[in-house]
Amino acid sequence: MKFWKMTGGGNDFVLINQSKGLDLPKTAVKLCDRKFGVGADGLLAVKTAANKIILRYFNSDGSEAFCGNGSRCAALWAMENKICGKRALLETKAGTLEALRDGRDRIILEMAPPKKISLFIKGSFSHKFPNAHFLNTGVPHLVVIVKDERKIDVFSAGKAIRYDKMFAPEGTNVNFAAFREGKFFVRTYERGVENETLACGTGMAACAAALYLLGKAGRKVKLVSASGMYFCVKIEGKDKIERLWAQGPAQIVFQGEFYGKT
């Protein structure tokens, strides 16, 4: 099976062409295994149509979701392989989204406006993290504002919140955001990967939206992921957030053949 290894700011993926009869959840688990497979946070399964890229994304545990970084990587792959020009349309679990090239290794992705917004949400975690805000940017996210994200045990704290009964049954991704040096720094525990990832596109969008709604940021928000790479989220809309544009890194790392059974 031919594959491409890709990364969006350290959030890494295996990209393959969709094939009939292929069990994609099972394939995701196999290919994403870091010991016996290629190794990745998730699987991008793409199929080209007349004027768009049909994309399905699966976390490393086989669960299907929408992925912002993965969508940007799929757009770059399509551009690099001459399937489209500097503009791509992606059919995703979050709807049909536009992606634009912005330099050699950066892609701007259109994202749907956040839904199910709940600022200063209260839960069993409130005694430790009182400044918490829930939004859905294609997938559920809890944005926790902290003084210093470097001092947070993201795995333990994120896992406890991800499985909190108030978010059952689907759970939530958890982002810890802090402001210093004129930028927002973000670390994320990702549902489906069940660990901290080096970057999360939908998490960056959720953080930017929450910070804007809280009056802590303007319509253009600069963020830094755990990998140290930069993201920028632009917010459109007057009385409410009508659309998000998320710009960030995307790269093809290598391509190869997978010989294991899927």
C-alpha positions in Angstrom: 0.0 0.0 0.0 1.4 3.4 -1.0 1.4 6.1 1.6 2.6 9.6 2.4 3.8 10.6 5.8 2.8 14.2 6.6 2.9 16.6 9.5 1.0 19.7 10.5 3.2 21.4 13.1 4.1 18.1 14.7 0.6 16.6 14.5 1.5 13.7 12.2 -0.5 11.7 9.7 -0.3 8.8 7.2 -2.2 9.6 4.0 -3.5 7.0 1.6 -5.9 6.8 -1.3 -9.3 5.3 -0.4 -9.8 1.9 -1.8 -13.0 -0.2 -2.1 -13.2 -2.9 0.5 -10.6 -1.3 2.7 -11.5 -1.3 6.4 -10.4 2.2 7.2 -10.7 2.1 11.0 -8.7 -1.1 11.1 -6.2 0.4 8.6 -5.8 3.5 10.8 -4.9 1.4 13.8 -2.4 -0.6 11.8 -0.7 2.2 10.0 -0.6 4.6 13.0 1.1 2.1 15.3 4.5 3.6 16.1 6.1 0.2 16.8 4.7 -2.0 14.0 3.3 0.5 11.5 4.3 3.8 10.0 3.5 5.7 13.1 1.1 8.7 13.3 -1.6 10.5 15.3 -4.1 9.7 12.6 -5.0 8.4 9.1 -6.0 10.6 6.1 -8.0 8.6 3.5 -8.5 10.7 0.4 -10.4 10.3 -2.8 -10.5 12.8 -5.7 -13.7 14.0 -7.3 -14.2 16.3 -10.3 -13.7 19.5 -8.3 -12.9 18.5 -4.7 -11.0 16.2 -2.4 -13.1 13.8 -0.4 -11.4 13.3 2.9 -12.0 10.9 5.8 -10.0 11.2 8.9 -9.4 8.5 11.6 -7.6 8.9 14.9 -4.9 6.4 15.8 -7.5 4.4 17.8 -9.7 4.0 14.7 -12.4 6.5 15.6 -13.5 8.8 12.8 -13.5 12.6 13.3 -12.8 16.0 11.7 -9.2 17.2 11.8 -8.0 20.7 11.0 -4.3 19.9 10.7 -5.1 16.8 8.7 -7.3 18.7 6.4 -4.6 21.2 5.7 -2.1 18.4 5.1 -4.5 16.7 2.6 -4.9 20.0 0.8 -1.1 20.4 0.5 -0.9 16.8 -0.8 -3.4 17.5 -3.5 -1.6 20.7 -4.5 1.8 19.0 -4.6 0.4 16.2 -6.7 -1.1 18.6 -9.2 -4.7 17.5 -8.4 -5.6 21.1 -7.9 -3.9 24.5 -8.0 -3.3 26.8 -5.0 -6.9 26.4 -4.0 -8.6 23.2 -2.9 -12.1 22.2 -1.8 -12.3 19.5 0.8 -15.3 17.4 1.6 -14.9 16.6 5.3 -16.9 15.4 8.3 -17.3 19.1 9.2 -18.6 20.1 5.7 -17.1 21.3 2.5 -14.2 23.6 3.3 -11.9 25.8 1.2 -8.1 25.6 1.6 -5.6 28.1 0.2 -1.8 27.9 -0.2 0.1 30.6 1.7 3.7 30.0 0.9 5.7 26.7 0.5 4.7 24.9 3.6 1.7 26.8 5.0 -2.0 26.3 4.3 -5.0 28.5 5.2 -8.1 26.4 6.0 -11.6 27.7 6.1 -13.4 26.3 9.2 -17.0 26.4 10.3 -18.0 28.8 13.1 -17.9 27.4 16.6 -21.0 25.8 17.9 -22.3 24.8 21.4 -20.4 27.6 23.0 -20.4 27.7 26.8 -18.1 30.2 28.5 -17.0 29.6 32.1 -18.3 26.1 32.1 -18.5 24.4 35.5 -17.6 20.8 36.3 -15.7 18.6 38.6 -12.5 20.2 37.3 -13.5 23.7 38.2 -11.7 23.8 41.6 -8.4 23.4 39.7 -9.3 25.0 36.4 -12.0 27.6 36.9 -11.3 29.5 33.7 -12.7 26.8 31.3 -14.8 27.3 28.1 -16.4 24.8 25.8 -16.7 25.1 22.0 -17.2 22.8 19.1 -15.0 23.6 16.1 -15.8 20.5 14.1 -15.0 18.4 17.2 -15.6 19.2 20.9 -12.9 21.2 22.7 -12.5 22.5 26.3 -10.3 25.6 26.4 -8.7 26.1 29.8 -6.9 29.4 30.4 -3.9 29.0 32.7 -1.0 31.1 33.9 1.7 28.8 32.5 0.9 25.8 30.2 4.5 24.5 30.8 3.6 23.6 34.4 0.5 21.6 33.5 0.6 17.8 33.4 -1.3 17.7 30.1 -1.6 13.9 30.0 -3.1 13.4 33.4 -5.2 16.6 33.6 -6.4 16.3 30.0 -7.3 12.6 30.3 -9.3 13.3 33.5 -11.3 16.1 31.8 -11.7 14.2 28.5 -13.5 11.4 30.4 -15.5 13.6 32.7 -19.1 12.4 32.8 -20.4 15.9 31.8 -18.8 15.3 28.3 -20.1 11.7 27.9 -20.5 9.8 25.8 -18.2 11.3 23.1 -15.8 13.1 25.4 -13.8 16.2 24.6 -10.4 17.4 23.5 -8.7 19.6 26.1 -6.5 22.6 25.5 -4.4 24.5 28.0 -3.6 28.1 26.8 -1.4 30.8 28.4 -0.4 34.3 27.3 3.2 35.5 27.4 5.7 37.4 25.1 2.8 38.7 23.1 1.6 35.3 22.0 -0.8 32.5 23.2 0.9 29.2 23.9 -1.3 26.1 23.6 -0.9 22.4 24.6 -3.6 19.9 23.7 -4.8 16.5 24.9 -6.4 14.9 21.9 -9.4 12.5 22.1 -8.8 9.5 19.9 -5.1 9.8 20.2 -5.5 9.7 24.0 -2.4 11.7 24.6 -0.9 15.1 24.2 -0.1 15.9 20.5 2.4 18.5 19.3 -0.3 20.6 17.6 -4.1 20.5 17.1 -5.7 22.6 14.4 -9.3 22.5 15.7 -7.8 23.2 19.1 -6.0 26.3 17.9 -9.3 27.5 16.3 -11.2 26.8 19.5 -8.6 28.7 21.6 -8.7 31.7 19.2 -12.5 31.8 19.3 -12.7 31.5 23.1 -10.0 34.2 23.6 -11.9 36.5 21.2 -15.2 36.0 22.9 -13.6 36.6 26.3 -12.1 39.9 25.0 -8.6 38.6 25.4 -7.7 38.7 21.7 -8.7 40.5 18.5 -9.9 39.1 15.2 -6.4 37.9 14.3 -4.9 35.6 16.9 -1.4 34.3 16.9 -0.8 31.0 18.7 2.2 28.7 19.3 1.8 24.9 19.5 3.7 22.5 21.8 6.1 21.9 18.9 7.0 25.6 18.9 5.4 26.2 15.5 3.2 29.2 14.8 -0.5 29.2 13.8 -2.7 32.2 13.1 -6.5 32.2 13.3 -8.6 35.0 11.6 -12.1 35.5 12.9 -14.9 36.9 10.6 -18.3 38.2 11.7 -19.7 41.3 13.4 -22.1 40.3 16.2 -21.0 36.7 16.3 -18.3 34.5 14.8 -19.4 33.6 11.3 -16.3 32.0 10.0 -12.7 31.1 11.0 -9.6 30.9 8.8 -6.8 28.9 10.3 -3.3 29.2 8.9 -0.6 26.8 9.9 2.3 24.6 8.7 1.9 21.5 6.6 4.6 19.2 5.1 5.1 16.0 3.2 7.8 14.2 5.2 8.3 11.1 3.0 6.4 8.5 1.0 6.7 4.8 0.9 5.1 1.3 0.7 3.5 -0.5 3.6 3.7 -4.3 3.4 1.9 -5.3 6.5 -1.7 -6.7 6.4 -4.5 -4.2 6.9 
